[in-house]
Each structure stands twice: as C-alpha cells, then as structure tokens.
Amino acid sequence: MDPLVGSVLIEAARKVGAPLVKSVLERFLGGEAADIGAAVIDSVAEKLGVPPDKIPAQPPERIEAAVAATEDETPELIAAEVARMKAGHAFVQDKATPAWVPAWQWFIMALWAYSWVLVPVVNAATGAAIERPSIADLIWLTTCYQVLNMGGNTVLRLADKARDLWGARPGSA
C-alpha cells in the first residue's frame, strides 16, 4: 500500500473527527496486521469510487466525506477482522499435530542416519565391525509409521465426511 494513501486518509480522519479510522490506520497500516488497515483504505476507496492508489488525487472534501462514512462502518470492519483472526486461530488449533508425530519422525530419521552414516564412519575410523540394522527392518518400520500416520489421517477424514454426509441417524441422539 502506498504510504501517501495512508497519510492522506489519516489527515482526513483527523480533520473530520473520525478517531476509529485514524487509530486503525495509524496502528495497522503495514506490519503483521496490515489487513485491517487495507480494509479501511478499500472501504474509503469504494466510497470514493476510485482504486486505492487514486485516493490522494481526490478533492479533500470528498476524501473527508468518505472517511466520515467509513467511520460509521469501522466497528463492523474491526469485528469482521477479529472474527477472521479467531477462525484462523481455531483452524490452526484444530490441525495441531499430536506430540508423537514429530517424535517418531525424528526417531526414524535418526535410525536411517545411524544405519547409513554413523555406523560406516565409526567402522572406517576405528576398524570396528559394528553391524548395521537390516535395511528391510528400517523399511518395514518406516512403512508402518507412514501407514499409521498418513493412512490413519485418511481414515479419520473419511469418517468425518461420512458423519457429515449422513448426519445423526434417527434415534441415535
């Protein structure tokens, strides 16, 4: 977003006494929470009937009127942004990986590294005859993990879809 657009709108918000628009633009223009600042700018641009980058070229009276009209909508914009952020947070919490998944991933990776890197290096450096784990066993262990992890997720997702599709059966509630 062009900084000139933001500064023009902040000045217009100050002139017309639109403290919500002014504070949103000052706090959320750029950085992590730029979406709400952009939503306010888009709302002003919509009221002006121009793209956001053409706002500075508009007459100050029109900009001030659009900012004043946006001030009335700002609580709804903020509420919508908060709802969007809560939905995103809920989505991330829903998809949180169980603690055992990365532990098993690291364990299997360590077994493969032990078998293909550590044992040969130690054997070559010391002349020892440490036996490597059977590659067939490593493949079996890796395959079992992948089937349980990936296949288990697939079964769970199919069960969720079936439950949503068929819903609660009569008399099961």
C-alpha positions as CSV (number, residue, x, y, z in Angstrom):
1,M,0.0,0.0,0.0
2,D,1.3,3.4,-0.9
3,P,2.3,5.4,2.2
4,L,0.8,8.5,0.6
5,V,-2.6,7.0,0.6
6,G,-2.4,6.2,4.3
7,S,-1.1,9.6,5.3
8,V,-3.9,11.4,3.2
9,L,-6.5,9.3,4.9
10,I,-5.1,9.8,8.4
11,E,-5.1,13.5,7.9
12,A,-8.7,13.4,6.6
13,A,-9.7,11.3,9.6
14,R,-8.2,13.8,11.9
15,K,-10.0,16.7,10.1
16,V,-13.4,15.1,10.2
17,G,-13.1,13.8,13.7
18,A,-13.0,10.1,12.9
19,P,-11.0,8.7,15.7
20,L,-11.6,5.0,14.9
21,V,-10.5,5.3,11.3
22,K,-7.5,7.4,12.4
23,S,-6.4,4.9,15.1
24,V,-6.9,1.9,12.8
25,L,-4.8,3.4,10.0
26,E,-2.1,4.6,12.4
27,R,-1.8,1.2,14.2
28,F,-2.5,-1.3,11.4
29,L,-1.0,0.2,8.2
30,G,1.8,-2.1,7.5
31,G,3.3,-4.8,9.6
32,E,1.5,-8.0,10.7
33,A,-2.0,-6.5,11.0
34,A,-2.0,-4.7,7.6
35,D,-5.2,-6.5,6.5
36,I,-7.5,-4.3,8.6
37,G,-5.7,-1.1,7.5
38,A,-6.1,-2.2,3.9
39,A,-9.8,-3.0,4.6
40,V,-10.3,0.6,5.9
41,I,-8.5,2.0,2.8
42,D,-10.5,-0.2,0.5
43,S,-13.7,1.0,2.2
44,V,-12.8,4.6,1.7
45,A,-11.8,4.0,-1.9
46,E,-15.1,2.2,-2.5
47,K,-17.0,5.2,-1.2
48,L,-15.0,7.4,-3.5
49,G,-15.4,5.1,-6.5
50,V,-11.7,5.0,-7.2
51,P,-8.9,2.5,-6.8
52,P,-7.0,3.0,-3.5
53,D,-3.9,4.4,-5.3
54,K,-6.0,7.2,-6.7
55,I,-7.3,8.4,-3.3
56,P,-4.7,11.2,-3.0
57,A,-5.8,12.8,-6.3
58,Q,-9.4,13.2,-5.0
59,P,-10.6,16.5,-3.6
60,P,-10.1,16.8,0.2
61,E,-13.9,17.3,0.7
62,R,-14.7,14.0,-1.0
63,I,-12.0,12.2,0.9
64,E,-13.2,13.6,4.2
65,A,-16.8,12.6,3.4
66,A,-15.7,9.0,2.6
67,V,-13.6,8.8,5.8
68,A,-16.6,10.0,7.8
69,A,-18.8,7.4,6.2
70,T,-16.2,4.7,6.8
71,E,-16.0,5.8,10.5
72,D,-19.6,4.5,10.8
73,E,-18.6,1.1,9.4
74,T,-15.3,0.8,11.3
75,P,-16.7,-1.2,14.2
76,E,-18.1,-3.8,11.8
77,L,-14.7,-3.9,10.0
78,I,-12.9,-4.5,13.2
79,A,-15.4,-7.1,14.3
80,A,-15.0,-8.9,10.9
81,E,-11.2,-8.8,11.3
82,V,-11.4,-10.2,14.8
83,A,-13.8,-13.0,13.6
84,R,-11.4,-13.8,10.8
85,M,-8.4,-14.0,13.2
86,K,-10.4,-16.2,15.6
87,A,-11.3,-18.5,12.7
88,G,-7.7,-18.7,11.7
89,H,-6.6,-19.5,15.2
90,A,-9.3,-22.1,15.6
91,F,-8.2,-23.7,12.3
92,V,-4.6,-23.8,13.5
93,Q,-5.6,-25.3,16.8
94,D,-7.8,-27.9,15.0
95,K,-4.9,-29.0,12.9
96,A,-2.3,-29.1,15.7
97,T,0.0,-32.1,15.2
98,P,0.0,-34.6,18.1
99,A,3.2,-34.7,20.0
100,W,4.1,-38.2,19.0
101,V,4.2,-37.4,15.2
102,P,7.4,-35.4,15.2
103,A,9.0,-37.6,17.8
104,W,8.5,-40.7,15.6
105,Q,9.7,-38.7,12.5
106,W,12.9,-37.8,14.3
107,F,13.4,-41.3,15.6
108,I,13.1,-42.8,12.2
109,M,15.4,-40.2,10.7
110,A,17.9,-41.0,13.4
111,L,17.7,-44.7,12.7
112,W,18.4,-44.1,9.0
113,A,21.2,-41.8,9.8
114,Y,22.7,-44.3,12.2
115,S,22.5,-47.0,9.6
116,W,23.8,-45.2,6.6
117,V,26.1,-42.6,8.1
118,L,27.2,-43.2,11.7
119,V,27.9,-47.0,11.5
120,P,30.1,-46.8,8.4
121,V,32.0,-43.7,9.7
122,V,32.7,-45.4,13.0
123,N,33.6,-48.7,11.4
124,A,36.0,-46.9,9.0
125,A,37.6,-44.7,11.6
126,T,38.1,-47.3,14.3
127,G,38.2,-50.6,12.4
128,A,35.3,-51.9,14.4
129,A,32.8,-54.2,13.0
130,I,29.5,-52.7,14.2
131,E,26.6,-54.3,12.4
132,R,24.1,-52.1,10.6
133,P,20.4,-52.6,11.2
134,S,18.8,-54.6,8.4
135,I,17.6,-52.3,5.7
136,A,14.4,-54.4,5.4
137,D,13.7,-53.7,9.1
138,L,14.2,-50.0,8.5
139,I,11.9,-50.0,5.5
140,W,9.3,-52.0,7.4
141,L,9.4,-49.6,10.4
142,T,9.2,-46.5,8.1
143,T,6.3,-48.1,6.1
144,C,4.4,-48.9,9.3
145,Y,4.8,-45.4,10.6
146,Q,3.7,-43.9,7.3
147,V,0.7,-46.1,7.0
148,L,-0.4,-45.3,10.6
149,N,0.3,-41.6,10.3
150,M,-0.9,-40.9,6.8
151,G,-3.4,-43.7,6.5
152,G,-4.8,-43.0,9.9
153,N,-5.4,-39.4,8.9
154,T,-7.1,-40.5,5.8
155,V,-9.5,-42.9,7.7
156,L,-10.3,-40.1,10.2
157,R,-11.1,-37.6,7.4
158,L,-13.3,-40.2,5.6
159,A,-15.1,-40.9,8.9
160,D,-15.7,-37.2,9.4
161,K,-17.0,-36.8,5.9
162,A,-19.3,-39.8,6.3
163,R,-20.6,-38.4,9.6
164,D,-21.2,-35.0,8.0
165,L,-22.8,-36.6,4.9
166,W,-25.2,-39.0,6.7
167,G,-25.6,-36.9,9.9
168,A,-27.1,-38.3,13.0
169,R,-29.3,-41.3,12.4
170,P,-32.8,-41.2,13.8
171,G,-32.9,-42.5,17.3
172,S,-29.1,-42.2,17.8
173,A,-29.2,-38.8,19.6
